[in-house]
Amino acid sequence: MDTRQGSQEELLRMKKNGEEGNGLSRREATEGLIGCMVHSEEEAYRLYCDYGHRVGFSVRKGKQSYFIGTKNIRTKDYYCSKEGLKSDEPVTEANFNRPDTRTNCKAMVRFRVDERGRWTVIRFVPVHNHQLAKPGERHMLRSAKSFAVGKSGVIDPAASAELHPVNGSSDRTAAEIPEPPGYTIRECYNQDNVQNITLVGAADCQSLVSYFKRRTNEEGMFYWDVQVDQEGRMTNFFFRDGKSRNDYDCFGDAVIFDTTYRTNKYSLICAPFVGVNHHWHNIVFGCAFLLDDSTASYAWLFKSFLESMGGRSPKSIFTDQDEAIMQAAEQVFPNTQHCFSYWHILKNAQAHLGTINTSQAFQNMFMKCMQGSDTKTELEESWAAMLNEYKLEDNIWLNDLYRFHSRWCSAFNKETFDGGINSSQWGEVSNNILTGIADESTSLTRFALLLEKVVKTLRRNESEEDFRCSQTAPVRAIKHSTVLKQTAESYTHRIYKLFEAEFLDGCGATSCHESSCGGSLLRFEITMQGRGSKMWTVLLDTSTMEISCDCRKFERMGLLCSHALKAFSLQNVDTIPDKYILKRWTKDARRSMYNLSQEDSTQQECTEAELAYRNRAMQYAYNLVLKSQELEEARKIFWDSLETGEKALEVFFEMRNLHAQSAKDAGKREKKKKSSKGPSAKKAKQTPASSSAAPELLAQNNGQQFQSPQDAHGNATIGRPIYYQTFPSTPMQPNQIFVHPNTMAVCAPQDLSAYPAILRPNSNFGGAKNI
């Protein structure tokens, strides 16, 4: 025992002095634990944490037993942090959104304490059922970090002074600042943020949650989510209201995720999800407050956003250049095209390029690389020319940007739908949503209220535009053009003006060469007058009116380009095919969005038919509630529709139950006949029996209806169907039940002895009467 104790003391000494090298082998570590002795609970925990750090797992404290009649520990267990299953834990607010890390691992160690206070290992299970951390990852293990930080779990303010000098300046760069043991520089900043929100914002966090709860009570479709850390402290928030869900169903094909804004009080990341509506105006789908910019935080946020939108991913998402966002987007939105926003790129250029960025000639070359290159070769040539012209070959930011050229160069994203939001001008408008709405004293709850006010303003502007489009018509540049007349009636005013500009440009400022590719396929080679010699190729199938242009404007924007409109004009096409008038740009963009038969190819995560139906039906009903809530007459119409639908469903299920019961009883009778013996069975064969088939359900098509305010016993029956025994005017088969829609079930005259008593006259079922 003394030898093992000495070996353990040597092990701890080497750990303290940093002499353990690359870690002990499994055999060495195992032999060092069995039977070893320490002298306190803290040393016991440290011993197993040191072992876990060498092997590659984190440690969690387990059960303990006591000496009888005392509070002195007799045995103490320490587990691998992956012991047990998350389903074994009670669901609380603190762990509801915590990622599931348990694998029911059985690795553990047990200490026994003797009367002299010595802690001895009496049981040791070294086998794990999960992948262990690699040597380069072990410094990130949670139990390894626990000894590198203070008892509160966050970095001590004095220890972080080097990272955040009080006077705002430092002689050492971020690369020169040494990383604390077990932490990266980024984690140090994030831990410092955790301390700030814990000390300053606990009451503010609770106030924000109370605001979310109140909104949920007032508005059933309000959605909010909170992420907590290991200590149960709230760190990240996401919320959106019910109208935002409707907005997303209509216009959620392209989304900008903006993380450039910070709340002034706590410097939290304020990250709105923004899109564009049918008037080409901003629309907010939701907003988040994030404590840090880690991959884990973004992944949690994207999952919450996806869940709040019924599992429907956007077609494309545009963000800042950030590797954490890229990794999170790949995890949560694997089928969504992720690109960098042009506005974010140009804003970053101001910070990284200095006075060079003020040159108009440089900006033209930079924009040509982003939006004017149609092939990879063109991009390489334009990029090399720009770097050579301004001596930027060694610029770190530009070199890093070029590594991800497939995420921002138009040559690689021709098929990516952006709805026009990925432009240098659009981002400036988007950023104005949050600019100036808060000051240094604004709490999180106040910030959320101000954001709610901004969103209401955006929606009021949309309502005003809807009214203007319904009451007025845009002025057409060519009054008698059938194409412009058609699109003016379909598109909103703003989108029509964009289309009209393309139409006039195509018809009046292009040169074209037409050729046949065989059959009904035509080829048009078009150049734009006064804009160089660049040629665009348009293919048109005159039999199907399928058209495509290699500029891909329709695929990106959802509007036909001037080249395609030129080809239509040359073929005397005076009406644009309906498939090229995208509904999201029309005045009726919000109408009939919840058609039951509509197939939603983007809702790939909602594979269950019942879940997809429920989501669609709830959103449809909620949208009708919003439409009808302002006027008493509208509310009455909507409520009457619900009551009518409820009565129809009650009749349907009553008839369905009758049909099922009849089929069941008929099956029993048939089984009884087959099992009967003797002369009675032969006699039964000679007697014509009623058909054993289940009665059919037929709908009466005449307009006669029957209704009574009371049943046979005088009970009120308003709000439920009344059943009468009667006879139809047309001949019926003996095995048929006659059903009047929404009112009654009637039977043809026949021998009813074969039917269950519930279907016979005078059975008093549902207050049935003979008429």
matplotlib code that plots the C-alpha trace (Angstrom):
import matplotlib.pyplot as plt

x = [0.0, 2.8, 4.4, 1.2, 0.7, 4.2, 3.6, 0.5, 2.3, 4.9, 2.1, 0.6, 4.0, 4.7, 1.2, 1.9, 5.3, 4.1, 6.5, 3.9, 4.8, 2.2, 0.3, 0.5, -0.4, -3.7, -2.0, 0.2, -2.7, -4.9, -2.2, -1.6, -5.3, -6.0, -5.5, -4.0, -4.7, -5.3, -6.2, -9.3, -12.3, -10.7, -7.7, -9.8, -11.7, -8.5, -7.0, -9.7, -9.8, -6.1, -6.6, -9.5, -7.4, -4.7, -7.1, -9.5, -12.8, -14.5, -15.5, -18.8, -19.3, -21.6, -23.2, -21.9, -22.7, -22.2, -21.2, -24.3, -25.6, -23.0, -22.5, -19.0, -18.5, -18.0, -17.8, -17.7, -18.2, -16.9, -18.2, -17.4, -19.4, -21.3, -22.7, -26.4, -29.0, -30.5, -34.0, -33.2, -33.0, -36.1, -37.0, -36.2, -35.8, -32.0, -31.6, -34.4, -32.3, -29.0, -27.4, -27.6, -24.1, -24.9, -24.1, -24.7, -21.0, -20.1, -16.5, -16.2, -14.0, -15.1, -13.2, -13.6, -12.8, -11.4, -11.5, -8.3, -9.7, -7.7, -9.5, -8.6, -9.7, -11.6, -13.4, -12.3, -14.0, -11.7, -13.8, -15.7, -18.4, -17.7, -15.0, -12.3, -10.8, -7.7, -4.5, -5.0, -8.6, -8.1, -7.5, -11.2, -12.6, -14.9, -13.3, -9.8, -11.0, -12.4, -9.0, -7.9, -10.7, -12.0, -14.7, -17.5, -16.8, -15.8, -12.4, -11.5, -11.7, -8.2, -6.9, -8.6, -7.1, -4.4, -7.1, -9.2, -7.0, -8.9, -7.7, -8.7, -5.2, -2.4, 1.1, 0.5, -1.4, -4.0, -1.5, 1.0, -1.3, -0.7, -3.7, -4.6, -4.3, -7.2, -8.7, -8.4, -8.4, -11.9, -13.2, -11.6, -13.6, -16.8, -16.2, -15.8, -19.1, -20.7, -19.5, -20.9, -24.4, -24.4, -23.4, -25.3, -28.1, -29.8, -32.8, -32.9, -32.9, -35.8, -37.7, -37.1, -38.4, -41.5, -42.1, -41.9, -44.4, -46.8, -46.6, -47.2, -50.4, -51.6, -50.7, -50.8, -48.4, -45.6, -42.4, -39.4, -36.4, -33.7, -30.3, -28.7, -25.1, -23.9, -24.7, -28.2, -27.6, -29.4, -27.1, -28.8, -32.4, -34.5, -38.1, -40.6, -44.3, -47.1, -47.2, -43.5, -44.3, -46.9, -44.4, -41.8, -44.3, -44.8, -41.3, -38.9, -37.1, -34.2, -32.9, -30.2, -28.7, -27.1, -24.7, -23.1, -25.3, -24.6, -26.9, -25.4, -25.9, -24.3, -22.7, -24.7, -25.0, -28.4, -29.0, -32.2, -33.4, -34.5, -36.2, -37.9, -41.7, -43.6, -43.1, -39.3, -39.4, -37.7, -39.5, -38.4, -38.7, -37.3, -34.5, -31.9, -29.6, -26.4, -23.8, -20.9, -20.1, -19.2, -20.3, -22.3, -24.4, -25.1, -26.0, -28.4, -29.9, -30.4, -32.0, -34.4, -35.2, -35.8, -38.1, -40.1, -40.7, -42.1, -38.8, -38.8, -35.3, -34.8, -33.6, -30.6, -29.1, -26.7, -24.4, -21.1, -17.8, -17.5, -16.3, -18.4, -21.5, -20.4, -19.9, -23.3, -25.1, -23.6, -24.9, -28.4, -29.1, -27.4, -29.8, -29.7, -27.3, -25.1, -23.5, -21.7, -23.7, -22.2, -23.1, -21.1, -18.1, -18.1, -18.4, -15.5, -13.4, -13.7, -12.0, -9.3, -8.3, -8.1, -7.8, -7.5, -11.2, -12.1, -10.9, -13.8, -11.6, -10.7, -14.4, -15.3, -12.6, -13.8, -17.4, -16.4, -14.8, -18.0, -20.8, -19.2, -17.4, -19.3, -16.7, -13.9, -11.3, -12.8, -12.7, -9.0, -8.0, -10.0, -8.7, -5.1, -5.4, -6.9, -4.2, -1.4, -2.8, -3.0, -0.1, -2.5, -0.9, 0.0, -3.3, -4.4, -8.1, -8.3, -6.4, -8.8, -11.8, -10.6, -10.4, -14.2, -14.8, -17.5, -19.7, -19.7, -18.7, -21.7, -20.0, -20.6, -24.1, -26.1, -28.8, -29.0, -32.3, -31.7, -34.8, -32.6, -31.6, -27.9, -26.9, -24.6, -27.6, -30.0, -27.7, -27.7, -31.5, -31.4, -29.0, -31.2, -33.8, -31.8, -29.8, -30.6, -33.3, -31.4, -28.9, -26.5, -29.2, -31.6, -32.4, -33.0, -36.7, -36.9, -34.8, -37.3, -40.2, -38.5, -37.9, -41.5, -42.4, -40.1, -41.7, -45.2, -44.0, -42.8, -46.1, -48.1, -46.1, -46.8, -50.5, -50.4, -48.7, -51.2, -54.0, -52.3, -51.8, -55.5, -56.8, -54.5, -52.7, -49.1, -48.5, -47.4, -44.6, -46.3, -50.0, -51.2, -48.6, -50.4, -47.3, -47.1, -50.8, -50.7, -47.8, -49.2, -52.3, -50.3, -47.2, -47.1, -46.2, -42.5, -41.9, -43.7, -41.4, -38.4, -40.0, -40.8, -37.2, -36.1, -38.8, -37.9, -34.1, -34.7, -36.9, -35.2, -31.5, -30.4, -29.0, -29.9, -28.9, -31.4, -30.7, -32.5, -31.2, -33.6, -37.2, -39.0, -35.8, -34.5, -31.2, -30.8, -27.4, -28.0, -25.7, -26.6, -26.1, -23.5, -22.4, -19.5, -19.4, -20.6, -23.0, -25.9, -27.4, -31.2, -32.8, -36.6, -38.7, -41.7, -43.7, -43.6, -42.6, -39.7, -37.0, -33.6, -30.9, -27.3, -27.4, -29.8, -31.7, -34.9, -33.3, -31.7, -34.4, -37.6, -38.0, -37.4, -34.4, -34.2, -32.6, -35.5, -38.1, -36.3, -36.6, -40.3, -40.8, -39.2, -41.5, -44.6, -45.4, -47.9, -48.5, -45.9, -46.5, -47.8, -44.8, -42.6, -44.7, -43.5, -46.4, -44.2, -43.9, -47.7, -50.4, -51.9, -48.6, -50.3, -53.5, -54.1, -50.7, -52.2, -53.8, -54.2, -53.1, -50.1, -46.8, -44.0, -40.7, -38.6, -40.2, -37.9, -37.6, -41.4, -41.7, -44.8, -48.1, -49.9, -47.2, -47.2, -51.0, -51.2, -48.6, -50.3, -53.8, -52.7, -51.0, -54.1, -56.4, -54.1, -53.9, -57.8, -57.9, -55.7, -57.8, -61.1, -60.2, -60.7, -64.5, -67.4, -69.0, -65.8, -65.4, -69.0, -68.4, -65.2, -66.9, -69.9, -67.6, -65.9, -69.2, -70.4, -67.2, -67.4, -71.0, -69.9, -67.0, -69.4, -71.7, -68.8, -67.5, -71.0, -71.5, -68.0, -68.7, -72.0, -70.4, -67.6, -70.1, -72.3, -69.3, -68.2, -71.7, -72.0, -68.7, -69.8, -73.0, -71.2, -68.8, -71.7, -73.4, -70.2, -69.9, -73.5, -74.2, -77.2, -80.5, -80.7, -77.6, -79.1, -82.3, -80.4, -78.8, -82.2, -83.3, -82.1, -79.9, -79.3, -76.0, -73.1, -71.5, -71.2, -73.9, -73.0, -72.9, -74.8, -75.2, -78.6, -78.2, -81.6, -81.9, -84.4, -83.1, -84.6, -83.9, -85.4, -84.5, -85.3, -84.8, -87.4, -86.8, -87.1, -83.4, -81.9, -80.0, -78.7, -75.2, -75.3, -76.9, -80.5, -81.2, -84.7, -86.0, -87.4, -87.5, -85.9, -87.8, -85.6, -85.3, -82.5, -80.7, -81.3, -77.7, -77.7, -77.8, -79.0, -77.2, -78.4, -75.4, -75.0, -78.3, -79.5, -79.1, -82.0, -82.5, -84.3, -87.5, -86.3, -86.1, -84.1, -83.6, -80.1, -79.0, -77.9, -80.5, -78.9, -79.9, -83.5, -86.6, -87.7, -84.1, -84.1, -80.5, -79.7, -83.4, -84.4, -88.1, -90.4, -91.8]
y = [0.0, 2.3, 1.7, 2.6, 5.6, 6.8, 6.2, 8.3, 11.1, 11.0, 11.1, 14.2, 15.8, 15.3, 16.8, 19.8, 20.4, 19.7, 16.7, 14.2, 14.7, 13.3, 11.4, 7.9, 4.8, 3.1, 0.3, 2.7, 4.9, 1.9, 0.4, 3.8, 4.1, 0.6, 0.7, 4.2, 6.5, 10.2, 12.3, 14.4, 14.6, 17.3, 15.2, 12.2, 14.3, 15.8, 12.3, 11.0, 14.3, 14.0, 10.4, 11.5, 14.3, 11.8, 9.2, 11.7, 12.0, 14.4, 13.5, 13.9, 13.5, 10.5, 8.9, 8.7, 6.9, 7.8, 6.1, 5.2, 8.0, 10.6, 12.8, 11.5, 10.0, 6.3, 5.7, 8.2, 7.5, 9.5, 8.8, 9.5, 12.6, 10.4, 8.1, 7.5, 8.9, 12.3, 10.7, 9.6, 13.2, 15.2, 17.9, 21.4, 24.8, 24.5, 21.3, 21.4, 22.9, 21.3, 19.1, 15.4, 14.2, 11.0, 7.5, 5.4, 4.9, 2.6, 3.9, 4.9, 4.9, 4.3, 5.5, 4.2, 6.4, 4.8, 6.2, 8.1, 10.0, 8.2, 7.8, 4.5, 3.3, 0.0, -0.2, 0.9, 0.4, 1.7, 0.7, 3.5, 3.0, 6.3, 8.0, 9.5, 13.0, 13.2, 14.6, 18.0, 18.2, 17.3, 20.8, 21.5, 18.8, 20.4, 18.8, 19.8, 23.4, 23.3, 23.7, 26.5, 28.8, 30.2, 28.5, 30.4, 28.8, 32.0, 33.8, 36.0, 39.7, 40.4, 37.4, 38.7, 42.2, 41.3, 40.4, 43.5, 46.4, 49.0, 51.9, 50.1, 49.7, 47.1, 46.7, 43.0, 41.7, 39.0, 36.5, 37.4, 37.0, 33.6, 31.2, 30.2, 26.5, 24.6, 27.6, 29.2, 33.0, 32.9, 31.0, 33.6, 36.3, 34.2, 33.3, 37.0, 37.7, 35.0, 36.7, 40.1, 38.8, 36.8, 39.7, 42.5, 41.0, 38.3, 40.4, 41.6, 38.0, 37.2, 40.2, 39.2, 35.7, 37.2, 39.3, 36.2, 34.4, 37.3, 37.4, 33.7, 34.1, 37.0, 35.3, 31.6, 31.3, 33.3, 31.2, 31.7, 29.7, 30.1, 28.3, 27.9, 27.0, 24.2, 26.4, 27.0, 30.6, 32.0, 32.8, 32.9, 33.9, 33.5, 34.7, 35.4, 36.1, 34.3, 36.7, 36.1, 32.5, 33.5, 35.8, 33.1, 30.7, 33.3, 34.8, 32.5, 31.4, 33.8, 35.0, 37.4, 36.6, 39.7, 39.6, 43.0, 44.8, 44.8, 45.7, 48.7, 47.6, 44.2, 44.1, 41.0, 40.0, 41.0, 38.8, 39.3, 37.0, 39.3, 38.6, 40.5, 40.6, 41.0, 44.8, 44.3, 45.7, 44.3, 41.7, 40.2, 36.5, 36.5, 37.8, 36.5, 37.7, 35.7, 35.8, 34.7, 33.9, 30.3, 27.5, 25.9, 29.1, 29.6, 25.9, 26.2, 29.3, 27.8, 24.7, 26.9, 29.0, 25.8, 24.3, 27.5, 27.5, 23.9, 22.4, 24.2, 25.4, 28.5, 28.0, 30.3, 32.2, 35.1, 35.9, 37.6, 35.9, 33.8, 30.2, 29.6, 30.5, 28.4, 25.3, 25.8, 26.3, 23.1, 21.2, 22.6, 23.7, 21.0, 21.5, 25.4, 27.4, 29.4, 32.6, 35.6, 38.9, 41.5, 44.2, 42.5, 42.0, 45.7, 46.8, 44.6, 46.0, 49.4, 48.1, 46.0, 48.0, 51.6, 54.4, 52.0, 51.2, 54.9, 54.6, 54.3, 52.4, 49.8, 49.4, 48.8, 46.1, 44.6, 44.5, 42.9, 40.1, 39.6, 40.2, 40.6, 37.2, 34.5, 31.8, 30.7, 31.8, 35.3, 35.5, 34.5, 37.0, 39.9, 39.0, 38.8, 42.1, 43.8, 42.5, 43.5, 46.9, 47.9, 45.8, 43.7, 40.2, 40.0, 41.3, 38.7, 39.6, 39.4, 36.1, 34.7, 36.0, 34.4, 31.0, 31.0, 32.5, 29.9, 31.6, 35.1, 35.1, 35.2, 32.6, 29.9, 31.0, 31.6, 29.1, 30.6, 32.4, 35.7, 37.7, 40.7, 41.0, 40.1, 43.5, 46.2, 48.5, 46.1, 45.4, 49.1, 49.1, 45.9, 47.4, 50.4, 48.2, 48.2, 51.3, 53.9, 52.0, 51.6, 53.4, 52.4, 52.1, 50.0, 46.7, 43.5, 43.7, 47.3, 46.4, 43.6, 46.0, 48.6, 45.8, 44.9, 48.5, 48.5, 45.2, 46.7, 49.7, 47.5, 45.6, 48.8, 49.9, 46.6, 47.0, 50.5, 49.1, 46.3, 48.8, 51.1, 48.1, 47.0, 50.5, 51.9, 50.7, 51.7, 54.0, 51.9, 53.2, 51.6, 52.0, 49.4, 46.7, 43.4, 42.1, 45.3, 45.2, 41.6, 42.1, 45.4, 43.5, 40.7, 42.2, 44.7, 48.3, 48.0, 44.7, 45.8, 48.8, 46.4, 44.2, 47.2, 48.4, 44.9, 44.9, 48.3, 47.5, 44.2, 45.6, 48.9, 48.5, 45.1, 43.5, 39.9, 37.1, 34.2, 30.6, 27.3, 24.3, 21.9, 21.1, 23.8, 24.9, 28.4, 30.1, 33.8, 35.5, 38.9, 41.8, 45.0, 48.2, 50.5, 48.0, 46.2, 43.1, 40.6, 38.1, 36.4, 33.2, 32.5, 29.2, 29.1, 26.0, 27.3, 24.1, 24.4, 28.0, 27.0, 29.7, 30.0, 32.6, 32.0, 35.2, 33.2, 36.3, 34.4, 31.7, 34.3, 37.0, 35.4, 37.9, 37.4, 39.2, 41.7, 39.0, 36.5, 39.2, 40.2, 36.6, 36.5, 39.8, 38.5, 35.5, 37.8, 36.4, 38.8, 37.1, 35.9, 32.2, 31.8, 29.8, 32.8, 35.1, 34.1, 34.2, 35.6, 38.9, 39.2, 41.1, 37.7, 36.5, 35.9, 34.3, 30.5, 29.8, 26.9, 24.8, 21.2, 19.7, 22.0, 20.2, 21.9, 20.6, 22.8, 21.2, 18.3, 17.8, 17.5, 14.0, 12.8, 13.6, 14.3, 16.8, 18.6, 18.8, 20.1, 22.8, 23.9, 23.9, 25.8, 28.5, 28.8, 29.2, 31.7, 33.7, 33.8, 34.9, 37.8, 38.8, 38.7, 40.1, 43.8, 43.7, 42.1, 41.0, 39.4, 37.6, 36.2, 34.9, 33.1, 31.7, 30.5, 28.7, 26.9, 25.8, 24.5, 22.6, 21.1, 19.9, 18.3, 16.5, 15.2, 13.7, 12.2, 10.4, 9.3, 7.7, 6.2, 4.6, 3.2, 1.7, 0.1, -1.4, -2.8, -4.5, -5.9, -7.3, -8.8, -10.6, -12.1, -13.4, -15.0, -16.6, -17.9, -19.5, -21.3, -22.8, -24.0, -27.8, -30.2, -29.8, -26.2, -25.4, -27.1, -25.2, -22.1, -22.8, -23.1, -19.8, -16.7, -14.7, -11.1, -10.0, -10.1, -7.2, -4.0, -1.5, 1.2, 4.9, 6.9, 10.7, 12.2, 14.8, 16.6, 19.8, 18.6, 18.8, 17.9, 19.5, 19.6, 21.7, 18.7, 14.9, 12.2, 12.9, 16.7, 17.4, 20.3, 19.2, 22.4, 22.0, 18.3, 16.2, 14.8, 11.3, 10.3, 6.9, 7.6, 6.2, 7.6, 8.4, 6.2, 2.4, 1.1, -2.2, -4.1, -3.6, 0.2, 2.9, 6.2, 9.3, 12.8, 15.2, 16.9, 15.6, 12.0, 8.3, 6.5, 2.9, 1.3, -0.9, -4.4, -7.2, -5.6, -8.7, -9.1, -5.7, -4.7, -3.3, 0.1, 0.4, -0.8, 1.6, 2.7, 2.0, 5.5, 6.0, 9.7, 10.5, 8.6, 8.7, 7.0, 9.5]
z = [0.0, 0.8, -2.6, -4.4, -2.2, -3.1, -6.8, -6.6, -4.8, -7.5, -10.1, -8.5, -8.2, -12.0, -12.8, -10.6, -12.2, -15.7, -16.2, -17.3, -21.0, -23.4, -20.6, -19.2, -21.0, -20.1, -18.3, -16.3, -15.3, -14.4, -12.2, -10.6, -9.5, -8.1, -4.3, -4.3, -1.3, -0.9, 2.2, 1.3, -0.9, -3.0, -3.6, -4.6, -7.1, -8.5, -8.8, -11.0, -13.0, -13.7, -14.8, -17.0, -18.5, -19.5, -20.9, -22.6, -20.7, -18.2, -14.7, -12.8, -9.1, -8.1, -5.1, -1.6, 1.6, 5.2, 8.5, 10.4, 12.6, 11.3, 8.3, 7.7, 4.2, 4.1, 0.3, -2.6, -6.4, -9.3, -12.8, -16.4, -17.4, -20.0, -17.3, -17.4, -19.9, -20.3, -20.1, -16.6, -15.4, -14.5, -17.1, -15.7, -17.2, -16.7, -18.7, -21.2, -24.0, -22.9, -25.6, -24.9, -24.0, -22.1, -23.5, -20.3, -19.9, -16.9, -16.3, -12.6, -9.5, -5.9, -2.8, 0.7, 3.7, 6.9, 10.4, 9.9, 6.9, 4.3, 0.9, -0.8, -4.3, -3.8, -7.2, -10.6, -14.0, -16.8, -19.9, -21.8, -24.5, -26.4, -28.3, -26.0, -26.6, -28.6, -27.0, -28.8, -27.5, -23.9, -22.7, -23.6, -21.3, -18.7, -15.6, -16.9, -17.0, -13.5, -12.0, -14.3, -13.2, -10.0, -7.8, -9.4, -12.8, -14.5, -15.0, -12.1, -13.1, -12.0, -14.0, -17.2, -16.8, -19.4, -21.9, -21.2, -20.0, -18.0, -20.1, -23.3, -24.6, -24.3, -25.5, -26.4, -29.3, -29.1, -30.5, -27.8, -24.9, -23.3, -23.1, -19.5, -18.8, -20.4, -22.2, -25.7, -26.1, -27.5, -24.5, -22.2, -23.8, -23.7, -20.0, -19.2, -21.0, -18.8, -15.7, -16.9, -17.5, -14.3, -12.1, -13.9, -15.9, -13.7, -13.0, -16.6, -17.9, -15.7, -16.8, -20.5, -19.7, -18.1, -21.2, -23.3, -21.1, -21.2, -25.0, -25.1, -23.0, -25.2, -28.5, -28.7, -31.6, -30.0, -29.8, -27.6, -26.5, -23.9, -23.6, -20.3, -19.4, -17.0, -14.0, -15.1, -16.1, -19.1, -21.9, -25.3, -26.3, -29.4, -30.0, -32.8, -32.8, -34.7, -37.6, -38.2, -38.8, -41.4, -43.0, -43.2, -44.8, -47.6, -47.9, -46.1, -49.3, -48.7, -45.3, -44.2, -40.7, -39.5, -36.4, -36.7, -34.2, -30.4, -27.5, -25.8, -22.2, -22.2, -25.7, -26.5, -30.2, -31.5, -34.5, -36.5, -39.2, -42.1, -45.4, -48.2, -48.8, -52.1, -52.0, -51.8, -48.2, -45.1, -43.1, -39.7, -39.1, -35.6, -33.4, -31.0, -28.2, -28.0, -25.3, -27.5, -31.2, -30.8, -33.1, -30.3, -29.8, -33.5, -33.9, -30.9, -32.5, -35.9, -34.4, -32.4, -35.5, -37.6, -34.9, -34.6, -38.4, -38.5, -39.7, -43.0, -44.0, -46.2, -49.8, -49.1, -46.1, -46.3, -43.4, -42.4, -43.1, -40.0, -39.7, -36.6, -38.5, -41.5, -39.3, -37.5, -40.9, -42.3, -39.3, -39.1, -42.7, -44.8, -47.8, -47.7, -49.9, -47.5, -49.0, -47.7, -47.9, -50.2, -47.7, -45.0, -47.3, -48.3, -44.7, -43.7, -46.6, -45.0, -41.9, -43.5, -46.6, -45.3, -47.8, -50.8, -50.3, -51.0, -54.6, -57.0, -59.4, -56.8, -55.8, -59.5, -59.7, -56.4, -57.5, -60.8, -58.9, -56.9, -59.3, -62.8, -63.2, -64.9, -64.8, -62.4, -65.1, -65.2, -61.4, -61.2, -63.9, -62.3, -58.8, -59.9, -61.7, -58.6, -56.3, -58.7, -59.4, -55.7, -54.3, -52.1, -52.6, -48.9, -47.5, -45.0, -45.1, -48.9, -49.0, -46.4, -48.3, -51.5, -49.8, -49.7, -53.1, -53.9, -51.2, -52.7, -56.4, -58.7, -61.0, -58.4, -57.2, -60.4, -59.2, -55.7, -55.0, -53.1, -54.0, -54.5, -50.9, -51.5, -52.8, -51.5, -51.2, -49.5, -46.5, -45.6, -45.4, -43.3, -40.8, -40.4, -38.7, -35.4, -35.7, -33.0, -31.2, -27.9, -25.7, -22.9, -20.3, -22.4, -20.8, -22.8, -22.2, -23.3, -26.3, -27.2, -26.8, -29.1, -31.7, -31.5, -32.3, -35.3, -36.6, -36.2, -38.2, -41.0, -41.0, -41.1, -44.1, -45.8, -45.1, -46.6, -49.7, -50.0, -49.9, -52.5, -54.8, -54.5, -55.0, -57.7, -60.8, -61.7, -64.6, -67.6, -69.8, -72.9, -72.3, -74.8, -74.2, -73.3, -71.4, -69.3, -68.7, -67.5, -65.2, -63.8, -62.8, -61.2, -59.6, -56.7, -57.8, -56.7, -58.4, -61.5, -61.9, -61.7, -64.4, -66.6, -66.5, -67.7, -70.4, -71.8, -71.7, -73.5, -76.2, -76.9, -76.0, -77.3, -80.4, -81.2, -83.5, -83.8, -84.9, -84.8, -82.8, -84.4, -83.8, -81.7, -79.9, -80.8, -79.8, -79.3, -78.9, -77.3, -76.6, -74.7, -76.6, -75.1, -72.5, -74.1, -76.3, -73.7, -75.2, -73.4, -74.7, -74.5, -75.3, -76.1, -76.7, -78.6, -78.0, -74.2, -73.9, -71.7, -71.7, -70.0, -70.1, -68.9, -66.8, -64.5, -63.3, -63.0, -60.8, -58.6, -58.5, -59.7, -62.5, -66.2, -67.5, -70.4, -72.6, -72.1, -72.6, -75.9, -77.1, -76.2, -78.1, -81.2, -81.2, -80.7, -77.3, -75.9, -72.5, -70.0, -69.1, -65.6, -64.4, -64.9, -62.7, -59.2, -56.7, -54.0, -56.0, -56.7, -54.9, -53.9, -52.3, -49.0, -50.4, -50.4, -48.8, -46.8, -49.5, -48.2, -51.5, -52.0, -52.0, -50.1, -51.5, -49.1, -46.0, -46.1, -42.4, -41.9, -43.4, -41.4, -43.1, -39.8, -38.6, -42.0, -41.9, -38.4, -39.0, -42.2, -40.6, -37.5, -39.6, -41.9, -38.9, -37.2, -40.4, -40.6, -36.9, -37.7, -40.6, -38.8, -35.4, -36.2, -37.1, -35.3, -38.6, -39.7, -36.3, -36.6, -40.1, -39.0, -35.9, -37.8, -40.2, -37.3, -35.9, -39.3, -39.7, -36.2, -36.9, -40.2, -38.4, -35.7, -38.3, -40.2, -37.1, -36.0, -39.4, -39.3, -36.0, -37.2, -40.2, -38.1, -35.6, -38.4, -40.0, -36.6, -35.8, -39.3, -38.9, -35.6, -37.2, -40.0, -37.6, -35.6, -38.6, -39.6, -36.1, -35.8, -36.1, -36.8, -38.6, -37.6, -39.6, -42.7, -42.3, -42.1, -45.4, -47.1, -45.7, -47.7, -45.3, -45.4, -47.0, -44.5, -46.2, -44.2, -44.9, -47.4, -46.7, -49.3, -49.4, -50.1, -52.8, -52.5, -50.6, -47.9, -44.4, -41.0, -37.8, -34.3, -31.3, -29.0, -29.0, -28.0, -24.3, -24.6, -24.4, -26.3, -29.4, -30.7, -31.9, -32.6, -35.5, -35.1, -36.5, -37.8, -39.1, -42.6, -46.1, -49.2, -52.4, -54.6, -54.5, -52.3, -51.8, -48.5, -47.4, -47.7, -45.1, -46.5, -45.1, -45.4, -45.2, -41.8, -40.5, -40.4, -41.3, -43.0, -44.0, -46.9, -46.0, -45.5, -43.0, -40.2, -38.1, -39.4, -38.3, -34.8, -32.5, -32.7, -36.3, -35.9, -35.7, -32.3, -30.9, -29.5, -30.6, -30.7, -30.2, -33.4, -34.3, -36.8, -39.3]

ax = plt.figure().add_subplot(projection="3d")
ax.plot(x, y, z, "-o")
ax.set_aspect("equal")
plt.show()
